């Protein structure tokens, strides 16, 4: 997953569309947003608890290979 941290979230979602519903579980709707955040910004911008962040990263790692 590290290789995608400095890539735009929209590009990552195009490559891995199955991430969108996982992000939505945490009220992160990057696929609807008009912004141009980097993939790594989703953790900084959405004020997740440490537990939520760890859960989200684990779920995302199952999809991103």
N, CA, C and O atoms as a GROMACS GRO file, in nm:
protein
  260
    1UNK      N    1   0.082  -0.120   0.000
    1UNK     CA    2   0.000   0.000   0.000
    1UNK      C    3   0.087   0.126   0.000
    1UNK      O    4   0.043   0.232  -0.046
    2UNK      N    5   0.207   0.115   0.050
    2UNK     CA    6   0.295   0.232   0.060
    2UNK      C    7   0.319   0.298  -0.076
    2UNK      O    8   0.334   0.420  -0.084
    3UNK      N    9   0.322   0.218  -0.181
    3UNK     CA   10   0.352   0.273  -0.313
    3UNK      C   11   0.244   0.369  -0.362
    3UNK      O   12   0.267   0.443  -0.458
    4UNK      N   13   0.126   0.369  -0.299
    4UNK     CA   14   0.017   0.456  -0.341
    4UNK      C   15  -0.001   0.579  -0.254
    4UNK      O   16  -0.085   0.664  -0.286
    5UNK      N   17   0.073   0.593  -0.147
    5UNK     CA   18   0.051   0.702  -0.053
    5UNK      C   19   0.062   0.840  -0.116
    5UNK      O   20  -0.013   0.930  -0.080
    6UNK      N   21   0.154   0.858  -0.209
    6UNK     CA   22   0.174   0.989  -0.271
    6UNK      C   23   0.104   1.003  -0.406
    6UNK      O   24   0.139   1.089  -0.487
    7UNK      N   25   0.006   0.918  -0.430
    7UNK     CA   26  -0.073   0.922  -0.553
    7UNK      C   27  -0.211   0.977  -0.518
    7UNK      O   28  -0.261   0.954  -0.408
    8UNK      N   29  -0.272   1.046  -0.609
    8UNK     CA   30  -0.405   1.101  -0.587
    8UNK      C   31  -0.507   0.992  -0.555
    8UNK      O   32  -0.506   0.886  -0.618
    9UNK      N   33  -0.593   1.018  -0.459
    9UNK     CA   34  -0.693   0.919  -0.418
    9UNK      C   35  -0.783   0.879  -0.534
    9UNK      O   36  -0.825   0.763  -0.542
   10UNK      N   37  -0.813   0.972  -0.622
   10UNK     CA   38  -0.898   0.940  -0.737
   10UNK      C   39  -0.832   0.834  -0.826
   10UNK      O   40  -0.900   0.744  -0.876
   11UNK      N   41  -0.701   0.844  -0.845
   11UNK     CA   42  -0.629   0.746  -0.926
   11UNK      C   43  -0.632   0.608  -0.859
   11UNK      O   44  -0.649   0.506  -0.926
   12UNK      N   45  -0.614   0.608  -0.728
   12UNK     CA   46  -0.615   0.481  -0.654
   12UNK      C   47  -0.753   0.418  -0.662
   12UNK      O   48  -0.766   0.296  -0.680
   13UNK      N   49  -0.857   0.500  -0.650
   13UNK     CA   50  -0.994   0.448  -0.657
   13UNK      C   51  -1.028   0.397  -0.797
   13UNK      O   52  -1.107   0.303  -0.811
   14UNK      N   53  -0.970   0.456  -0.900
   14UNK     CA   54  -0.990   0.405  -1.036
   14UNK      C   55  -0.930   0.267  -1.051
   14UNK      O   56  -0.988   0.179  -1.115
   15UNK      N   57  -0.813   0.249  -0.992
   15UNK     CA   58  -0.745   0.120  -1.002
   15UNK      C   59  -0.809   0.016  -0.910
   15UNK      O   60  -0.814  -0.102  -0.944
   16UNK      N   61  -0.859   0.060  -0.794
   16UNK     CA   62  -0.919  -0.029  -0.696
   16UNK      C   63  -1.058   0.022  -0.654
   16UNK      O   64  -1.073   0.072  -0.543
   17UNK      N   65  -1.156   0.012  -0.740
   17UNK     CA   66  -1.289   0.066  -0.709
   17UNK      C   67  -1.355   0.000  -0.587
   17UNK      O   68  -1.446   0.059  -0.529
   18UNK      N   69  -1.310  -0.117  -0.549
   18UNK     CA   70  -1.367  -0.184  -0.431
   18UNK      C   71  -1.330  -0.112  -0.301
   18UNK      O   72  -1.383  -0.145  -0.195
   19UNK      N   73  -1.240  -0.016  -0.308
   19UNK     CA   74  -1.207   0.062  -0.190
   19UNK      C   75  -1.318   0.160  -0.151
   19UNK      O   76  -1.334   0.192  -0.034
   20UNK      N   77  -1.393   0.206  -0.249
   20UNK     CA   78  -1.496   0.309  -0.223
   20UNK      C   79  -1.595   0.267  -0.116
   20UNK      O   80  -1.619   0.346  -0.025
   21UNK      N   81  -1.655   0.148  -0.121
   21UNK     CA   82  -1.750   0.112  -0.016
   21UNK      C   83  -1.684   0.095   0.121
   21UNK      O   84  -1.747   0.118   0.224
   22UNK      N   85  -1.558   0.055   0.122
   22UNK     CA   86  -1.487   0.042   0.250
   22UNK      C   87  -1.466   0.180   0.311
   22UNK      O   88  -1.486   0.200   0.430
   23UNK      N   89  -1.426   0.274   0.229
   23UNK     CA   90  -1.409   0.411   0.277
   23UNK      C   91  -1.542   0.467   0.326
   23UNK      O   92  -1.547   0.537   0.427
   24UNK      N   93  -1.647   0.437   0.254
   24UNK     CA   94  -1.780   0.487   0.292
   24UNK      C   95  -1.823   0.435   0.429
   24UNK      O   96  -1.898   0.503   0.499
   25UNK      N   97  -1.778   0.317   0.468
   25UNK     CA   98  -1.808   0.264   0.601
   25UNK      C   99  -1.760   0.357   0.711
   25UNK      O  100  -1.813   0.356   0.822
   26UNK      N  101  -1.659   0.437   0.680
   26UNK     CA  102  -1.600   0.530   0.776
   26UNK      C  103  -1.638   0.675   0.743
   26UNK      O  104  -1.570   0.769   0.786
   27UNK      N  105  -1.744   0.692   0.667
   27UNK     CA  106  -1.791   0.823   0.623
   27UNK      C  107  -1.685   0.901   0.546
   27UNK      O  108  -1.675   1.024   0.558
   28UNK      N  109  -1.606   0.829   0.469
   28UNK     CA  110  -1.506   0.891   0.382
   28UNK      C  111  -1.554   0.870   0.239
   28UNK      O  112  -1.555   0.758   0.188
   29UNK      N  113  -1.595   0.978   0.177
   29UNK     CA  114  -1.657   0.969   0.044
   29UNK      C  115  -1.570   1.035  -0.062
   29UNK      O  116  -1.616   1.121  -0.138
   30UNK      N  117  -1.445   0.994  -0.068
   30UNK     CA  118  -1.351   1.052  -0.163
   30UNK      C  119  -1.396   1.034  -0.308
   30UNK      O  120  -1.366   1.118  -0.392
   31UNK      N  121  -1.467   0.928  -0.336
   31UNK     CA  122  -1.512   0.904  -0.473
   31UNK      C  123  -1.615   1.008  -0.518
   31UNK      O  124  -1.634   1.027  -0.638
   32UNK      N  125  -1.680   1.074  -0.423
   32UNK     CA  126  -1.779   1.178  -0.457
   32UNK      C  127  -1.717   1.318  -0.455
   32UNK      O  128  -1.774   1.412  -0.511
   33UNK      N  129  -1.604   1.332  -0.392
   33UNK     CA  130  -1.542   1.462  -0.370
   33UNK      C  131  -1.480   1.516  -0.498
   33UNK      O  132  -1.438   1.440  -0.585
   34UNK      N  133  -1.474   1.647  -0.509
   34UNK     CA  134  -1.410   1.711  -0.623
   34UNK      C  135  -1.266   1.750  -0.594
   34UNK      O  136  -1.200   1.813  -0.677
   35UNK      N  137  -1.217   1.713  -0.477
   35UNK     CA  138  -1.082   1.749  -0.438
   35UNK      C  139  -0.977   1.665  -0.508
   35UNK      O  140  -1.007   1.576  -0.587
   36UNK      N  141  -0.853   1.697  -0.476
   36UNK     CA  142  -0.742   1.625  -0.538
   36UNK      C  143  -0.642   1.579  -0.432
   36UNK      O  144  -0.521   1.592  -0.449
   37UNK      N  145  -0.694   1.525  -0.323
   37UNK     CA  146  -0.610   1.478  -0.213
   37UNK      C  147  -0.525   1.358  -0.256
   37UNK      O  148  -0.560   1.283  -0.347
   38UNK      N  149  -0.416   1.343  -0.187
   38UNK     CA  150  -0.334   1.224  -0.204
   38UNK      C  151  -0.394   1.112  -0.121
   38UNK      O  152  -0.467   1.137  -0.026
   39UNK      N  153  -0.362   0.991  -0.157
   39UNK     CA  154  -0.412   0.874  -0.086
   39UNK      C  155  -0.382   0.883   0.063
   39UNK      O  156  -0.467   0.850   0.146
   40UNK      N  157  -0.262   0.928   0.098
   40UNK     CA  158  -0.224   0.936   0.238
   40UNK      C  159  -0.306   1.038   0.316
   40UNK      O  160  -0.315   1.029   0.439
   41UNK      N  161  -0.366   1.134   0.249
   41UNK     CA  162  -0.443   1.238   0.316
   41UNK      C  163  -0.573   1.189   0.377
   41UNK      O  164  -0.628   1.254   0.465
   42UNK      N  165  -0.624   1.076   0.332
   42UNK     CA  166  -0.751   1.029   0.388
   42UNK      C  167  -0.739   1.001   0.537
   42UNK      O  168  -0.838   1.012   0.610
   43UNK      N  169  -0.621   0.965   0.582
   43UNK     CA  170  -0.602   0.937   0.724
   43UNK      C  171  -0.586   1.065   0.804
   43UNK      O  172  -0.627   1.072   0.920
   44UNK      N  173  -0.528   1.166   0.744
   44UNK     CA  174  -0.505   1.294   0.812
   44UNK      C  175  -0.632   1.380   0.813
   44UNK      O  176  -0.658   1.450   0.911
   45UNK      N  177  -0.707   1.376   0.707
   45UNK     CA  178  -0.820   1.467   0.689
   45UNK      C  179  -0.949   1.423   0.757
   45UNK      O  180  -1.038   1.506   0.780
   46UNK      N  181  -0.961   1.297   0.790
   46UNK     CA  182  -1.091   1.248   0.835
   46UNK      C  183  -1.097   1.212   0.983
   46UNK      O  184  -1.193   1.150   1.028
   47UNK      N  185  -0.998   1.251   1.058
   47UNK     CA  186  -0.999   1.240   1.205
   47UNK      C  187  -1.049   1.106   1.256
   47UNK      O  188  -1.138   1.100   1.341
   48UNK      N  189  -0.992   0.999   1.206
   48UNK     CA  190  -1.028   0.866   1.252
   48UNK      C  191  -0.958   0.839   1.385
   48UNK      O  192  -0.849   0.889   1.410
   49UNK      N  193  -1.021   0.760   1.468
   49UNK     CA  194  -0.953   0.715   1.589
   49UNK      C  195  -0.843   0.619   1.546
   49UNK      O  196  -0.841   0.570   1.433
   50UNK      N  197  -0.752   0.592   1.637
   50UNK     CA  198  -0.643   0.498   1.605
   50UNK      C  199  -0.700   0.361   1.570
   50UNK      O  200  -0.652   0.296   1.477
   51UNK      N  201  -0.802   0.318   1.643
   51UNK     CA  202  -0.866   0.189   1.616
   51UNK      C  203  -0.928   0.188   1.476
   51UNK      O  204  -0.910   0.093   1.401
   52UNK      N  205  -1.002   0.294   1.443
   52UNK     CA  206  -1.064   0.302   1.311
   52UNK      C  207  -0.960   0.303   1.200
   52UNK      O  208  -0.976   0.237   1.097
   53UNK      N  209  -0.853   0.379   1.221
   53UNK     CA  210  -0.748   0.386   1.120
   53UNK      C  211  -0.684   0.250   1.098
   53UNK      O  212  -0.658   0.211   0.984
   54UNK      N  213  -0.658   0.178   1.205
   54UNK     CA  214  -0.598   0.045   1.192
   54UNK      C  215  -0.694  -0.052   1.122
   54UNK      O  216  -0.651  -0.132   1.038
   55UNK      N  217  -0.822  -0.045   1.156
   55UNK     CA  218  -0.922  -0.130   1.090
   55UNK      C  219  -0.930  -0.099   0.942
   55UNK      O  220  -0.930  -0.189   0.858
   56UNK      N  221  -0.936   0.030   0.911
   56UNK     CA  222  -0.946   0.072   0.772
   56UNK      C  223  -0.824   0.028   0.692
   56UNK      O  224  -0.837  -0.024   0.581
   57UNK      N  225  -0.707   0.048   0.747
   57UNK     CA  226  -0.585   0.008   0.677
   57UNK      C  227  -0.583  -0.142   0.652
   57UNK      O  228  -0.540  -0.187   0.545
   58UNK      N  229  -0.628  -0.219   0.749
   58UNK     CA  230  -0.630  -0.365   0.732
   58UNK      C  231  -0.726  -0.405   0.620
   58UNK      O  232  -0.695  -0.492   0.539
   59UNK      N  233  -0.844  -0.342   0.616
   59UNK     CA  234  -0.942  -0.372   0.512
   59UNK      C  235  -0.889  -0.332   0.374
   59UNK      O  236  -0.908  -0.404   0.275
   60UNK      N  237  -0.823  -0.217   0.368
   60UNK     CA  238  -0.769  -0.169   0.241
   60UNK      C  239  -0.656  -0.258   0.194
   60UNK      O  240  -0.641  -0.282   0.074
   61UNK      N  241  -0.575  -0.309   0.286
   61UNK     CA  242  -0.463  -0.395   0.250
   61UNK      C  243  -0.510  -0.526   0.188
   61UNK      O  244  -0.437  -0.588   0.111
   62UNK      N  245  -0.631  -0.568   0.221
   62UNK     CA  246  -0.686  -0.690   0.161
   62UNK      C  247  -0.716  -0.670   0.013
   62UNK      O  248  -0.718  -0.766  -0.064
   63UNK      N  249  -0.740  -0.546  -0.027
   63UNK     CA  250  -0.776  -0.515  -0.165
   63UNK      C  251  -0.653  -0.472  -0.246
   63UNK      O  252  -0.633  -0.516  -0.359
   64UNK      N  253  -0.572  -0.387  -0.186
   64UNK     CA  254  -0.454  -0.336  -0.257
   64UNK      C  255  -0.342  -0.437  -0.242
   64UNK      O  256  -0.299  -0.469  -0.131
   65UNK      N  257  -0.295  -0.485  -0.355
   65UNK     CA  258  -0.188  -0.585  -0.353
   65UNK      C  259  -0.060  -0.530  -0.410
   65UNK      O  260   0.040  -0.601  -0.416
   0.00000   0.00000   0.00000
